[in-house]
């Protein structure tokens, strides 16, 4: 179904959950900039709340997370997060309407259900919630009945469960052991709690993984009725993520095998009736994400592909990223320093980047290509990328007609590589990114 051109996939590229990417963040943006920017925000805003703890740390994981095995450390972090919510709420000061709240990590269900309720209460007190859509990332290994009851009480309608693979030998190879019964039980609990849009995070390109392994995982996912599926290629970057050194890289599939897995997964899920969303997500017809993909309103932010139309995403918690039209910043990653800053009533913004008009222009092109498969490009951008675009055009993967760049059928695996042609920062950041497929 997809033509394979290894030379066009040879350069690692970002996932472009923002532009510029977090790799370009620097010390030129800090607390004072965040303070001024938050005081300018108006209109619809989405919130992301980061809980950087897990009961068990998986070897593959690139998230900013630590083990939730010290009760005092966890309690101190939650105290700081409450202060972060209060300080941010003061700066938003009733000018905004919060219509979406997402909890991620780590695993938000690494904290106690009562602590989650307290966070929801704090958000209700300090920011203007307008009947928001509540979503949460869930680790099925630590999902309890009490947690499910709380999700139902809050009204969480969207959940994403970390599954990765159903194959026991692959789970052992990546440090994520969770049997089928556990995942099925988690699915049932979330459905009974009122979750109407349930995502499974899955991975290909795992050490020792075969097409048969991938097929079995996909078919079991379909059988369990996932509304959304994120099928990610495993990014092996042990020079950035030391815990990945525990993974046997001699058993990792090569690029050709990874490409075959991505193509196989895409074909199987389409045959099962899923709507393709961007280059690595899928959704059941009728799910809001599928409707956005089909209606041309799909967006991309630090949480991946989304139907969220808010122009501003405000991050709360250590390492959380805030994305506003003209500025991006990331909070302090280190939980200890994050707590210290907030104990001094200082916003924890640590580094970021101001988005110039040129950055915003390029961001619109990149988002258009990744979300809708097309983007209008002005004459100077067209001239800038013309030479680098030739290999993609010559092989029928892209076309430019009347100022519009369009990805042709079969071009999905190359979408990030084509988008990267418009990224002037990329050449200096190659080693920070994973395989293009």
C-alpha positions as CSV (number, residue, x, y, z in Angstrom):
1,X,0.0,0.0,0.0
2,X,2.8,2.4,0.9
3,X,5.9,2.7,-1.4
4,X,9.1,2.3,0.5
5,X,11.9,4.8,-0.2
6,X,14.5,4.3,2.6
7,X,16.6,7.3,1.5
8,X,13.7,9.6,2.2
9,X,13.4,8.3,5.7
10,X,17.0,8.3,6.6
11,X,17.1,11.5,8.6
12,X,15.5,11.5,12.1
13,X,12.8,14.2,12.4
14,X,10.6,15.6,15.2
15,X,7.0,14.5,15.8
16,X,6.1,18.2,15.6
17,X,3.7,18.5,18.5
18,X,4.7,22.1,18.3
19,X,6.7,24.4,16.1
20,X,9.3,25.4,17.0
21,X,9.9,22.1,18.9
22,X,10.9,21.9,22.5
23,X,14.4,21.1,21.3
24,X,14.7,24.8,20.4
25,X,13.6,26.1,23.8
26,X,16.2,28.3,25.5
27,X,16.9,30.4,28.6
28,X,15.6,33.6,27.0
29,X,12.1,32.8,28.2
30,X,11.4,32.6,31.9
31,X,9.0,33.4,34.8
32,X,8.6,37.1,33.9
33,X,7.7,36.2,30.3
34,X,5.2,33.6,31.5
35,X,3.6,36.0,33.9
36,X,3.1,38.7,31.2
37,X,1.8,36.1,28.6
38,X,-0.7,34.6,31.0
39,X,-2.1,38.0,31.8
40,X,-2.7,38.6,28.1
41,X,-4.6,35.3,27.5
42,X,-8.3,35.5,26.7
43,X,-11.0,33.3,25.2
44,X,-11.1,29.6,25.2
45,X,-8.2,27.9,27.0
46,X,-7.3,24.2,27.6
47,X,-5.4,23.0,30.6
48,X,-2.9,20.2,30.9
49,X,-2.0,18.9,34.4
50,X,1.2,16.9,34.7
51,X,1.7,14.2,37.3
52,X,5.3,13.0,36.9
53,X,5.0,9.8,38.9
54,X,4.4,6.1,38.1
55,X,4.2,3.1,40.4
56,X,6.6,1.3,38.1
57,X,9.0,2.9,35.5
58,X,8.9,1.3,32.1
59,X,12.2,1.1,30.3
60,X,11.1,2.6,27.0
61,X,9.4,5.6,28.4
62,X,10.6,9.1,27.5
63,X,8.3,11.0,29.8
64,X,9.5,13.1,32.7
65,X,8.5,10.7,35.5
66,X,9.8,9.1,38.6
67,X,8.7,6.3,40.9
68,X,5.8,7.1,43.2
69,X,7.4,5.2,46.1
70,X,8.1,7.9,48.6
71,X,4.9,9.3,50.1
72,X,6.5,12.5,51.4
73,X,7.9,13.4,47.9
74,X,4.5,12.8,46.3
75,X,2.7,14.9,48.9
76,X,5.2,17.7,48.5
77,X,4.8,17.7,44.8
78,X,1.0,17.8,45.0
79,X,1.3,20.8,47.4
80,X,3.4,22.6,44.8
81,X,1.0,21.7,42.0
82,X,-1.9,23.2,44.0
83,X,0.2,26.4,44.3
84,X,0.9,26.3,40.6
85,X,-2.9,26.1,39.9
86,X,-3.5,29.1,42.3
87,X,-0.8,31.3,40.9
88,X,-1.8,30.5,37.3
89,X,-5.5,31.1,38.1
90,X,-4.8,34.6,39.4
91,X,-3.0,35.5,36.2
92,X,-5.8,34.2,34.0
93,X,-8.2,36.2,36.2
94,X,-11.6,35.3,34.8
95,X,-10.8,36.4,31.2
96,X,-10.7,32.8,29.9
97,X,-13.1,29.9,29.5
98,X,-11.6,26.5,30.2
99,X,-13.4,23.9,28.2
100,X,-10.9,21.1,28.4
101,X,-8.8,19.7,31.2
102,X,-6.3,16.8,30.6
103,X,-4.3,14.9,33.2
104,X,-1.2,13.2,32.0
105,X,2.2,12.0,33.2
106,X,3.7,9.7,34.2
107,X,0.5,8.2,35.4
108,X,-2.1,10.4,37.1
109,X,-3.5,7.3,38.8
110,X,-0.2,6.9,40.6
111,X,-1.7,9.4,43.1
112,X,-4.5,8.5,45.4
113,X,-8.1,9.0,44.1
114,X,-8.7,11.5,47.0
115,X,-5.7,13.6,45.8
116,X,-7.1,13.6,42.3
117,X,-10.4,15.0,43.7
118,X,-8.5,17.7,45.5
119,X,-6.8,18.7,42.3
120,X,-10.2,18.9,40.5
121,X,-11.5,21.0,43.4
122,X,-8.5,23.4,43.1
123,X,-9.1,23.8,39.4
124,X,-12.8,24.5,40.1
125,X,-11.8,27.2,42.6
126,X,-9.1,29.0,40.7
127,X,-10.0,28.9,37.0
128,X,-13.2,29.5,35.1
129,X,-14.3,26.0,34.1
130,X,-17.1,26.0,31.5
131,X,-18.4,22.4,31.7
132,X,-15.0,21.1,30.4
133,X,-14.2,17.9,28.7
134,X,-12.2,15.9,31.2
135,X,-9.5,13.5,30.0
136,X,-6.9,11.4,31.7
137,X,-4.0,9.0,31.0
138,X,-4.3,5.7,32.9
139,X,-1.9,2.9,33.8
140,X,-4.1,-0.2,33.9
141,X,-1.7,-1.8,36.4
142,X,-2.8,0.6,39.1
143,X,-6.4,1.3,38.1
144,X,-8.6,0.4,41.1
145,X,-12.3,0.4,41.7
146,X,-11.9,3.5,43.9
147,X,-10.2,5.3,41.0
148,X,-12.9,4.3,38.5
149,X,-15.6,5.6,40.9
150,X,-13.8,8.9,41.2
151,X,-13.5,9.2,37.4
152,X,-17.2,8.7,37.2
153,X,-18.0,11.3,39.9
154,X,-15.8,13.9,38.2
155,X,-17.3,13.1,34.8
156,X,-14.2,12.0,32.9
157,X,-15.3,11.1,29.4
158,X,-12.0,10.6,27.7
159,X,-9.2,8.3,28.8
160,X,-6.0,6.9,27.3
161,X,-4.7,3.6,28.5
162,X,-1.1,2.6,28.2
163,X,-1.1,-0.8,26.6
164,X,1.8,-0.9,24.1
165,X,1.5,-4.6,23.4
166,X,-0.4,-7.7,24.5
167,X,2.6,-10.0,23.8
168,X,4.1,-11.2,27.2
169,X,7.6,-11.6,25.7
170,X,7.6,-8.1,24.4
171,X,6.2,-6.7,27.7
172,X,9.1,-8.3,29.5
173,X,11.5,-6.9,27.0
174,X,10.4,-3.3,27.6
175,X,9.7,-3.5,31.4
176,X,5.9,-3.2,31.1
177,X,4.3,-6.5,32.3
178,X,0.5,-6.4,32.3
179,X,-1.5,-9.4,31.3
180,X,-4.6,-9.4,29.1
181,X,-7.0,-9.9,32.0
182,X,-5.7,-6.7,33.6
183,X,-6.2,-4.6,30.5
184,X,-9.6,-6.0,29.8
185,X,-10.6,-5.4,33.4
186,X,-9.3,-1.8,33.1
187,X,-11.3,-1.3,29.9
188,X,-14.5,-2.5,31.6
189,X,-14.0,-0.2,34.6
190,X,-13.4,2.8,32.5
191,X,-16.5,2.1,30.4
192,X,-18.6,1.6,33.5
193,X,-17.2,4.9,34.9
194,X,-18.7,6.7,31.9
195,X,-15.7,7.0,29.6
196,X,-17.1,7.3,26.1
197,X,-13.8,7.9,24.2
198,X,-11.2,5.3,25.1
199,X,-7.7,5.4,23.5
200,X,-5.2,2.6,23.5
201,X,-1.5,3.6,23.2
202,X,0.2,0.9,21.1
203,X,3.8,0.5,19.8
204,X,5.6,-1.1,16.9
205,X,9.3,-1.4,16.4
206,X,9.8,-3.1,19.8
207,X,12.8,-5.5,20.4
208,X,11.9,-8.9,19.0
209,X,8.5,-7.8,17.7
210,X,7.1,-9.6,14.7
211,X,4.2,-8.8,12.4
212,X,2.3,-11.6,14.0
213,X,2.8,-10.0,17.4
214,X,1.6,-6.7,16.1
215,X,-1.4,-8.3,14.4
216,X,-2.5,-10.1,17.6
217,X,-2.2,-6.8,19.6
218,X,-4.2,-4.9,17.1
219,X,-7.0,-7.5,16.8
220,X,-7.3,-7.7,20.6
221,X,-7.5,-3.9,20.7
222,X,-10.3,-3.9,18.2
223,X,-12.0,-6.7,20.1
224,X,-11.9,-4.7,23.3
225,X,-13.6,-1.8,21.4
226,X,-11.0,1.0,21.7
227,X,-12.5,4.2,20.2
228,X,-9.1,5.6,19.4
229,X,-5.7,4.0,18.8
230,X,-2.3,5.7,18.8
231,X,0.2,3.4,17.0
232,X,3.6,4.8,17.8
233,X,7.0,3.7,16.5
234,X,9.2,3.0,19.4
235,X,11.9,5.8,19.6
236,X,15.2,4.3,20.9
237,X,17.3,7.2,22.0
238,X,19.4,5.9,25.0
239,X,21.8,8.8,24.7
240,X,18.8,11.0,25.8
241,X,16.9,8.5,28.0
242,X,19.3,6.4,30.0
243,X,16.6,3.9,31.2
244,X,16.4,2.7,27.6
245,X,19.8,1.1,28.0
246,X,18.1,-1.8,29.6
247,X,16.5,-2.6,26.2
248,X,18.3,-5.0,24.0
249,X,19.0,-2.8,20.9
250,X,20.4,-5.8,19.0
251,X,16.8,-7.1,18.8
252,X,15.3,-3.9,17.4
253,X,13.6,-4.2,14.0
254,X,15.5,-2.3,11.2
255,X,13.9,0.5,9.3
256,X,12.4,-1.7,6.6
257,X,10.7,-3.9,9.3
258,X,9.4,-0.8,11.1
259,X,8.0,0.5,7.8
260,X,6.3,-2.8,7.2
261,X,4.8,-2.8,10.7
262,X,3.4,0.7,10.3
263,X,2.0,-0.1,6.8
264,X,0.5,-3.3,8.1
265,X,-1.1,-1.6,11.1
266,X,-2.6,1.1,9.0
267,X,-4.1,-1.4,6.5
268,X,-5.5,-3.6,9.3
269,X,-7.2,-0.8,11.2
270,X,-8.7,0.7,8.1
271,X,-10.1,-2.7,7.2
272,X,-11.6,-2.8,10.7
273,X,-13.5,0.5,10.0
274,X,-11.2,3.0,11.8
275,X,-10.7,6.4,10.3
276,X,-7.0,7.4,9.9
277,X,-6.1,10.5,11.9
278,X,-2.8,12.1,10.8
279,X,0.1,9.6,10.4
280,X,-0.2,7.4,13.5
281,X,-3.7,7.8,15.1
282,X,-7.0,6.1,14.3
283,X,-10.5,6.6,15.5
284,X,-13.9,5.0,15.2
285,X,-16.3,6.8,12.9
286,X,-18.4,9.1,15.1
287,X,-15.6,9.7,17.7
288,X,-14.9,13.5,17.9
289,X,-11.3,12.8,16.7
290,X,-12.5,11.0,13.6
291,X,-15.0,13.8,12.9
292,X,-12.3,16.4,13.1
293,X,-10.1,14.5,10.7
294,X,-12.9,14.1,8.2
295,X,-14.1,17.7,8.6
296,X,-10.7,19.3,8.2
297,X,-10.6,20.7,11.8
298,X,-7.9,18.4,13.2
299,X,-5.2,20.1,15.2
300,X,-1.9,19.1,16.7
301,X,-0.4,20.1,20.1
302,X,1.8,18.7,22.8
303,X,-0.8,16.0,23.5
304,X,-0.7,14.8,19.9
305,X,-3.6,15.0,17.4
306,X,-6.7,16.6,18.8
307,X,-10.1,18.0,18.0
308,X,-9.4,20.8,20.5
309,X,-9.8,24.2,18.8
310,X,-8.5,26.4,21.6
311,X,-5.7,28.6,20.6
312,X,-4.0,28.4,24.0
313,X,-2.9,25.4,26.0
314,X,-1.6,26.1,29.5
315,X,0.5,23.5,31.2
316,X,0.5,22.9,35.0
317,X,3.1,20.8,36.8
318,X,6.8,20.0,36.5
319,X,7.9,19.8,32.9
320,X,4.5,20.8,31.6
321,X,4.5,22.9,28.4
322,X,2.4,26.0,27.7
323,X,1.6,26.8,24.1
324,X,0.3,30.2,23.3
325,X,0.2,31.8,19.8
326,X,3.3,33.9,20.3
327,X,5.2,32.1,23.0
328,X,6.0,28.6,24.2
329,X,7.6,27.6,27.5
330,X,8.2,24.6,29.7
331,X,8.1,24.4,33.4
332,X,11.0,23.4,35.5
333,X,11.6,19.6,34.9
334,X,13.2,18.8,38.2
335,X,10.5,18.2,40.8
336,X,12.6,19.6,43.6
337,X,13.4,22.9,41.9
338,X,9.8,23.1,40.7
339,X,8.7,22.9,44.4
340,X,11.2,25.4,45.5
341,X,10.1,28.0,42.9
342,X,6.5,27.7,43.8
343,X,7.3,27.9,47.6
344,X,8.6,31.4,46.7
345,X,5.4,32.2,44.8
346,X,7.3,32.2,41.5
347,X,5.9,30.8,38.3
348,X,8.0,27.7,37.4
349,X,8.6,28.6,33.7
350,X,12.2,27.5,33.1
351,X,12.9,27.9,29.4
352,X,11.0,28.4,26.1
353,X,10.9,30.4,22.9
354,X,9.1,33.4,21.5
355,X,7.3,32.5,18.3
356,X,8.0,35.1,15.6
357,X,5.6,35.8,12.7
358,X,7.8,33.5,10.6
359,X,7.6,30.7,13.1
360,X,3.9,31.0,13.2
361,X,3.7,31.0,9.4
362,X,5.8,27.8,9.3
363,X,3.8,26.3,12.1
364,X,0.6,26.6,10.1
365,X,2.2,24.9,7.1
366,X,3.5,22.0,9.3
367,X,0.2,21.5,11.1
368,X,-1.7,21.6,7.8
369,X,0.5,18.9,6.3
370,X,0.3,16.7,9.3
371,X,-3.3,17.2,10.1
372,X,-5.0,17.7,6.7
373,X,-2.4,16.5,4.2
374,X,-2.1,19.9,2.6
375,X,-1.0,23.5,3.2
376,X,-0.9,26.7,1.3
377,X,2.6,28.0,1.0
378,X,3.7,31.5,-0.1
379,X,6.2,32.1,-2.8
380,X,9.3,32.6,-0.6
381,X,8.6,29.4,1.3
382,X,8.0,27.5,-1.9
383,X,11.3,28.8,-3.3
384,X,13.2,27.9,-0.1
385,X,12.1,24.2,-0.1
386,X,11.8,23.6,-3.9
387,X,15.1,21.8,-4.2
388,X,14.6,19.6,-1.2
389,X,11.0,18.8,-2.2
390,X,12.0,17.4,-5.6
391,X,12.7,13.8,-4.5
392,X,9.2,13.6,-2.9
393,X,7.5,15.1,-6.0
394,X,9.4,12.9,-8.4
395,X,8.3,9.8,-6.6
396,X,4.6,10.9,-6.5
397,X,4.5,11.6,-2.8
398,X,3.8,15.3,-3.0
399,X,2.6,17.9,-5.5
400,X,2.4,21.7,-5.6
401,X,-0.4,23.3,-7.5
402,X,-1.5,27.0,-7.4
403,X,0.5,27.6,-4.2
404,X,-0.9,24.6,-2.3
405,X,1.4,21.7,-1.3
406,X,-0.5,18.4,-1.1
407,X,0.5,15.0,0.2
408,X,-0.5,12.3,-2.3
409,X,-1.8,8.9,-1.5
410,X,0.9,6.7,0.0
411,X,2.7,9.7,1.5
412,X,1.7,9.3,5.1
413,X,4.9,7.7,6.3
414,X,6.8,10.7,4.8
415,X,4.6,13.4,6.2
416,X,7.0,14.3,9.0
417,X,9.9,14.3,6.6
418,X,8.1,16.6,4.2
419,X,7.0,18.9,7.1
420,X,10.6,19.1,8.3
421,X,11.6,20.8,5.0
422,X,10.0,23.9,6.4
423,X,11.9,23.7,9.7
424,X,15.0,25.9,9.7
425,X,16.1,24.7,13.2
426,X,16.1,21.0,12.3
427,X,19.6,20.7,10.8
428,X,21.2,21.5,14.2
429,X,19.1,19.0,16.2
430,X,19.2,15.7,14.3
431,X,20.4,13.6,17.2
432,X,17.5,14.7,19.4
433,X,14.9,13.0,17.3
434,X,13.8,9.5,16.5
435,X,13.3,7.5,13.3
436,X,11.1,9.1,10.7
437,X,8.9,5.9,10.7
